[in-house]
Amino acid sequence: MTARFPLLRALCVLCALCVSSLFFFSSVSSAQNLDKPLQSIDEEVTAFAFAPDGRIVYSVYRKLKTKAYDALEHDDIWLQEAGGKRRRLLEGQKYARGNQTFSYLIDSFRWSPNGRFILAQLFTTTVESDSGNGVDSYQTLVFDDSGHEIRIAKGDNVILDAANATFLPDNATVFFLSETLKPLPLFAIKSTRLATGTFPSFYEGRSFRDVVWLKDMNFAIAVEQDRSLSGPPRLQHLDLFSDDHQELATLDGYEGGLSVSPSRKKVAYFIDKEVLEIRDLAFPSRVARIRVGLGIFRWSPDESRILLKRAPEKKSGDLVWIALPPLAVPAKGQDIPVSQPEPSPIFRGISFRQFDISPDGRFLAVTMPGKRNLLVFPLPLR
């Protein structure tokens, strides 16, 4: 048939190519089409987080006027169900703490592993009654997905001076960081239980630049720094319920961005304002460095790439995929080589203020500059 009907064969091949091309370009186009999000929340969103089951908790910017102040900030907190139904969990104008005059913005959210409880990190400014000066601090609210306050040891539902709080797998124990030194932030590791309140940390007296709580585990990866700042930062693996720890590496520097991959096999962090270092957690001598510029990043589901926002937290920047090089043990006596990968922009290089990838790796949520509307798309793969 091939010899007798060359024209028919050519037409079949051409049709197949056209169908394949149409499928490819329509897939790319749908993933890159900002006009057709899967979900859209048309509010001024200040923070958001995916739940394990796909729901989204988010905060909406609100101003509160009083007799003495006309520009206090009191964000609302909302929950969007997977089907799109929304309900308010906290009305900001009704949130008060005694007679204190204070203003707050929601900085971040974190869900408990069972998807029932929510930790909301607040950046607060409390007005001192005697001087009228504002005092800044972090606090963490604890409530459930119905909006009911979860009172710790039958007391308050607020953990004072608490940042980067997380629930452990028991859904009842909360670990968090408390700032101990400024202007370079150093933190102490603290802990509390919903039923009984605070309990001592095995790392009392030690200070950390950053901590990542390992998902579904009672362990953490941390960057430790002595309070005198005389020694180098050290990458540590911590057992949260004992003083058992392992030093993984002495770092050449630390600029931020500590992040553990979804499989918990790799860790990445910026050693300066240009270079991201990636390290194998099981074999810490296996390492790679890439020059990408300081920004905020998330891992791809297969951990072969990162999605990088080329701007600091709370600032707008474009999103680019960055391919990660293989990890290797550097030659003895040689510096770790630094590669410079070619960034692959998504959404035609448009800037976003915040972004995150859903826990199942299927969706990308972004907030737009200006109005800060929250949009959800299929995760663009290119």
C-alpha positions as CSV (number, residue, x, y, z in Angstrom):
1,M,0.0,0.0,0.0
2,T,2.9,2.3,0.8
3,A,4.3,2.0,-2.7
4,R,0.9,2.3,-4.5
5,F,-0.6,5.1,-2.5
6,P,2.2,7.6,-1.6
7,L,-0.1,10.6,-1.6
8,L,-2.6,8.8,0.9
9,R,0.3,8.0,3.2
10,A,1.6,11.6,3.2
11,L,-1.9,12.9,4.0
12,C,-2.2,10.5,6.9
13,V,1.1,11.6,8.4
14,L,0.2,15.2,7.9
15,C,-3.2,14.7,9.7
16,A,-1.5,13.0,12.6
17,L,1.0,15.8,12.9
18,C,-1.7,18.4,12.9
19,V,-3.7,16.6,15.6
20,S,-0.6,16.2,17.8
21,S,0.4,19.8,17.3
22,L,-3.2,21.0,18.0
23,F,-3.2,19.0,21.2
24,F,0.2,20.3,22.3
25,F,-0.5,23.9,21.6
26,S,-4.0,23.8,23.1
27,S,-2.6,22.2,26.3
28,V,0.1,24.9,26.6
29,S,-2.3,27.7,25.7
30,S,-4.9,26.6,28.3
31,A,-2.2,26.4,31.0
32,Q,-0.9,29.8,30.0
33,N,-4.3,31.6,29.6
34,L,-4.7,34.1,32.4
35,D,-8.3,34.7,31.3
36,K,-9.5,31.2,32.1
37,P,-8.5,30.2,35.7
38,L,-10.0,27.2,37.3
39,Q,-10.9,29.3,40.3
40,S,-10.9,33.0,40.9
41,I,-11.3,35.0,44.2
42,D,-11.9,38.6,43.4
43,E,-10.7,40.1,46.7
44,E,-7.5,41.8,48.0
45,V,-5.9,38.6,49.2
46,T,-3.0,39.1,51.6
47,A,-2.2,35.4,52.2
48,F,-3.5,31.9,51.3
49,A,-2.7,28.2,51.7
50,F,-4.0,25.0,50.2
51,A,-5.4,22.4,52.5
52,P,-4.5,18.7,52.0
53,D,-7.8,18.1,50.3
54,G,-7.7,21.1,48.0
55,R,-9.6,23.7,50.0
56,I,-8.1,27.1,50.3
57,V,-7.9,29.3,53.3
58,Y,-7.2,33.0,52.6
59,S,-7.2,36.4,54.1
60,V,-8.8,39.6,52.8
61,Y,-7.4,43.0,53.5
62,R,-9.7,45.2,55.6
63,K,-9.3,48.6,57.3
64,L,-10.9,49.4,60.6
65,K,-11.8,52.9,61.8
66,T,-12.0,53.9,65.4
67,K,-12.5,57.2,67.3
68,A,-8.7,57.5,67.7
69,Y,-7.5,55.8,64.5
70,D,-8.8,55.6,61.0
71,A,-6.3,53.3,59.4
72,L,-6.1,50.1,61.5
73,E,-5.7,46.9,59.5
74,H,-7.8,43.9,60.5
75,D,-7.8,41.2,57.8
76,D,-10.8,38.9,57.4
77,I,-10.2,35.1,57.1
78,W,-12.2,33.0,54.6
79,L,-12.3,29.4,53.5
80,Q,-13.1,28.3,50.0
81,E,-14.4,24.7,49.6
82,A,-13.2,22.5,46.7
83,G,-16.5,23.1,45.0
84,G,-16.2,26.9,45.2
85,K,-18.5,27.7,48.2
86,R,-17.0,30.3,50.5
87,R,-17.6,31.2,54.1
88,R,-16.0,33.7,56.5
89,L,-14.1,32.2,59.4
90,L,-13.0,35.5,61.1
91,E,-14.4,39.0,60.7
92,G,-11.5,41.2,61.3
93,Q,-13.4,44.2,62.7
94,K,-14.8,42.1,65.5
95,Y,-11.4,40.6,66.5
96,A,-10.2,42.3,69.6
97,R,-7.7,41.5,72.4
98,G,-8.8,43.2,75.6
99,N,-8.4,47.0,75.6
100,Q,-5.3,46.9,73.4
101,T,-5.3,49.0,70.3
102,F,-3.6,47.0,67.6
103,S,-3.4,46.5,63.8
104,Y,-2.6,43.3,62.0
105,L,-2.0,41.7,58.7
106,I,-2.2,37.9,58.0
107,D,1.3,36.9,57.0
108,S,0.8,33.2,56.3
109,F,-1.4,30.1,57.0
110,R,-0.6,26.5,57.7
111,W,-3.0,23.5,57.9
112,S,-2.8,20.6,60.3
113,P,-2.1,17.2,58.7
114,N,-5.8,16.1,59.1
115,G,-7.1,19.3,57.5
116,R,-9.2,20.2,60.6
117,F,-7.1,23.0,62.2
118,I,-5.5,26.2,60.9
119,L,-2.6,28.2,62.1
120,A,-2.7,31.9,61.0
121,Q,0.5,33.9,61.4
122,L,-0.2,37.6,62.2
123,F,2.2,40.5,61.9
124,T,0.8,42.8,64.6
125,T,1.5,46.4,65.6
126,T,0.3,47.1,69.2
127,V,-0.1,50.7,70.3
128,E,1.5,51.3,73.8
129,S,-1.0,53.2,76.0
130,D,1.5,55.4,77.7
131,S,3.7,56.5,74.7
132,G,1.5,55.8,71.8
133,N,4.3,54.1,70.0
134,G,3.7,50.9,68.0
135,V,5.4,47.6,68.9
136,D,5.7,45.0,66.2
137,S,5.5,41.3,66.8
138,Y,4.4,38.0,65.3
139,Q,1.5,36.0,66.8
140,T,-0.2,32.8,65.7
141,L,-4.0,32.3,65.8
142,V,-5.3,28.7,66.3
143,F,-8.8,27.8,65.0
144,D,-10.6,25.0,63.2
145,D,-12.0,24.9,59.7
146,S,-15.4,26.0,61.0
147,G,-13.9,29.2,62.4
148,H,-14.1,28.1,66.1
149,E,-11.3,29.2,68.3
150,I,-9.0,26.4,69.6
151,R,-8.1,27.5,73.1
152,I,-4.7,26.2,74.3
153,A,-4.9,24.6,77.7
154,K,-8.4,26.1,78.0
155,G,-6.8,29.6,77.8
156,D,-6.2,31.8,74.8
157,N,-6.2,30.8,71.1
158,V,-3.2,32.9,70.4
159,I,0.4,31.9,70.6
160,L,2.4,35.0,71.3
161,D,5.8,35.8,69.7
162,A,5.2,32.8,67.4
163,A,6.3,32.5,63.8
164,N,6.6,29.6,61.3
165,A,4.3,27.5,63.5
166,T,3.3,24.0,62.4
167,F,1.2,21.0,63.7
168,L,3.1,17.7,64.2
169,P,1.5,14.5,62.9
170,D,-0.6,14.0,66.1
171,N,-2.6,17.2,65.1
172,A,-2.3,18.3,68.8
173,T,1.3,19.5,69.2
174,V,2.5,22.8,67.7
175,F,6.1,23.8,67.2
176,F,7.1,27.3,66.4
177,L,9.9,29.9,66.3
178,S,10.4,32.8,68.7
179,E,12.7,35.6,67.7
180,T,15.7,36.1,70.0
181,L,18.0,38.5,68.2
182,K,17.7,41.5,65.8
183,P,18.5,42.9,63.2
184,L,19.7,39.5,61.9
185,P,16.8,37.3,62.9
186,L,17.8,34.4,65.2
187,F,15.1,32.1,66.6
188,A,14.6,29.7,69.4
189,I,12.5,26.6,68.9
190,K,9.4,26.5,71.1
191,S,6.5,24.1,71.5
192,T,3.0,23.8,73.0
193,R,0.2,21.3,73.1
194,L,-3.5,22.2,72.6
195,A,-4.6,20.3,75.7
196,T,-1.8,21.1,78.2
197,G,0.1,24.2,76.9
198,T,3.8,24.9,76.6
199,F,6.5,22.3,77.4
200,P,10.3,22.6,77.3
201,S,12.3,22.3,74.1
202,F,15.3,20.0,73.8
203,Y,17.1,22.8,71.9
204,E,16.7,25.5,74.6
205,G,19.6,27.9,74.4
206,R,20.4,27.2,70.8
207,S,19.6,29.7,68.0
208,F,18.6,29.1,64.4
209,R,18.4,31.2,61.3
210,D,15.7,29.1,59.7
211,V,13.7,25.8,60.3
212,V,11.7,23.5,58.0
213,W,9.4,21.1,59.8
214,L,9.4,17.8,57.9
215,K,5.9,16.9,56.7
216,D,4.3,14.0,58.6
217,M,7.4,13.6,60.8
218,N,8.6,14.7,64.2
219,F,11.9,16.0,62.7
220,A,13.1,19.2,61.2
221,I,15.9,20.6,59.0
222,A,17.4,23.7,60.4
223,V,20.2,26.3,59.8
224,E,21.9,26.8,63.2
225,Q,23.9,29.9,64.0
226,D,25.6,30.8,67.3
227,R,24.3,34.0,68.9
228,S,27.7,35.8,68.7
229,L,27.5,35.3,64.9
230,S,31.2,34.3,65.1
231,G,30.9,30.9,63.5
232,P,29.5,29.7,60.1
233,P,25.9,28.6,59.7
234,R,25.5,24.8,60.0
235,L,22.8,22.6,58.4
236,Q,21.2,20.4,61.0
237,H,18.8,17.4,61.1
238,L,16.8,17.7,64.4
239,D,14.7,15.2,66.3
240,L,12.1,17.4,67.9
241,F,11.4,15.0,70.8
242,S,15.0,14.5,71.9
243,D,18.3,16.2,71.7
244,D,19.4,13.8,69.0
245,H,20.7,15.8,66.1
246,Q,23.0,15.4,63.1
247,E,25.1,18.1,61.5
248,L,24.7,17.7,57.8
249,A,27.1,20.4,56.5
250,T,28.9,23.6,57.4
251,L,27.6,26.2,55.0
252,D,29.7,28.8,53.2
253,G,26.9,31.3,53.9
254,Y,23.1,31.5,54.3
255,E,20.8,34.1,52.8
256,G,17.4,32.4,53.3
257,G,14.9,30.3,51.4
258,L,15.5,27.0,53.3
259,S,13.2,24.4,51.6
260,V,12.9,20.6,51.7
261,S,11.7,18.7,48.6
262,P,8.4,16.9,48.6
263,S,10.1,13.5,49.0
264,R,12.2,14.8,51.9
265,K,15.3,13.6,50.0
266,K,16.8,17.1,49.1
267,V,17.2,20.5,50.7
268,A,17.8,23.8,49.0
269,Y,18.8,27.3,50.2
270,F,20.5,30.5,49.1
271,I,24.1,30.8,50.3
272,D,24.1,34.4,49.0
273,K,22.0,36.8,47.0
274,E,22.8,35.0,43.7
275,V,23.5,31.3,44.3
276,L,21.1,28.5,45.3
277,E,22.7,25.4,46.8
278,I,20.9,22.0,46.6
279,R,22.0,19.1,48.8
280,D,21.2,15.4,49.3
281,L,19.9,14.8,52.8
282,A,20.9,11.2,52.9
283,F,24.4,11.8,51.4
284,P,25.1,15.5,52.3
285,S,28.4,15.5,50.4
286,R,26.4,15.3,47.1
287,V,25.7,18.9,46.2
288,A,25.1,21.3,43.3
289,R,25.0,25.1,42.9
290,I,23.1,27.2,40.4
291,R,23.2,31.0,39.8
292,V,19.6,32.2,39.7
293,G,19.3,35.3,41.9
294,L,17.6,35.5,45.2
295,G,13.8,34.9,45.1
296,I,11.0,32.6,46.4
297,F,10.8,29.1,45.0
298,R,8.7,25.9,45.1
299,W,9.7,22.4,44.0
300,S,8.2,20.7,41.0
301,P,6.3,17.4,41.8
302,D,9.2,15.3,40.4
303,E,11.9,17.5,42.0
304,S,13.8,17.9,38.8
305,R,13.0,21.7,38.7
306,I,12.0,24.6,40.9
307,L,9.5,27.3,40.1
308,L,11.1,30.6,41.1
309,K,9.6,34.0,41.6
310,R,12.3,36.4,40.8
311,A,11.6,38.8,43.6
312,P,11.5,38.8,47.5
313,E,8.6,37.7,49.6
314,K,5.6,40.1,49.3
315,K,7.1,41.7,46.2
316,S,6.0,41.1,42.6
317,G,8.1,39.2,40.1
318,D,7.8,36.8,37.2
319,L,7.7,33.0,37.5
320,V,10.3,30.9,35.8
321,W,11.1,27.2,35.8
322,I,14.7,26.4,36.6
323,A,16.1,22.9,35.8
324,L,18.2,21.5,38.6
325,P,21.6,19.9,37.8
326,P,22.6,16.4,39.1
327,L,24.0,16.3,42.6
328,A,27.7,15.2,42.9
329,V,30.5,15.0,45.3
330,P,33.0,17.9,44.3
331,A,36.5,17.0,43.6
332,K,38.8,17.1,46.6
333,G,40.3,20.5,47.1
334,Q,38.0,22.0,44.4
335,D,35.2,24.6,44.8
336,I,31.7,23.4,44.2
337,P,31.0,24.4,40.5
338,V,28.2,26.9,39.9
339,S,26.0,26.3,36.8
340,Q,23.8,29.0,35.2
341,P,20.6,27.4,33.9
342,E,18.4,29.0,31.3
343,P,15.1,30.1,33.0
344,S,11.9,29.1,31.3
345,P,9.2,31.8,32.0
346,I,5.5,30.9,32.4
347,F,2.4,33.1,31.8
348,R,4.4,35.1,29.2
349,G,6.6,36.7,31.9
350,I,3.7,38.4,33.8
351,S,4.5,39.3,37.4
352,F,2.8,37.9,40.5
353,R,2.9,38.9,44.1
354,Q,2.5,35.5,45.7
355,F,2.3,31.9,44.5
356,D,2.1,28.3,45.7
357,I,1.8,24.8,44.3
358,S,-1.0,22.6,45.7
359,P,0.1,19.6,47.9
360,D,-0.8,17.1,45.2
361,G,1.3,19.1,42.6
362,R,-1.6,19.6,40.2
363,F,-2.4,23.3,40.7
364,L,-0.8,26.7,40.8
365,A,-2.3,29.5,42.8
366,V,-1.2,33.1,42.3
367,T,-2.1,36.6,43.5
368,M,-2.0,39.5,41.0
369,P,-0.2,42.7,41.8
370,G,-2.4,45.7,42.6
371,K,-5.8,44.2,43.4
372,R,-4.2,40.9,44.6
373,N,-7.0,38.7,43.2
374,L,-6.3,35.0,43.8
375,L,-6.3,32.8,40.7
376,V,-5.9,29.0,40.4
377,F,-4.6,27.2,37.3
378,P,-3.4,23.8,36.3
379,L,0.3,23.8,37.1
380,P,2.0,24.8,33.8
381,L,4.7,22.3,33.0
382,R,6.6,24.6,30.6
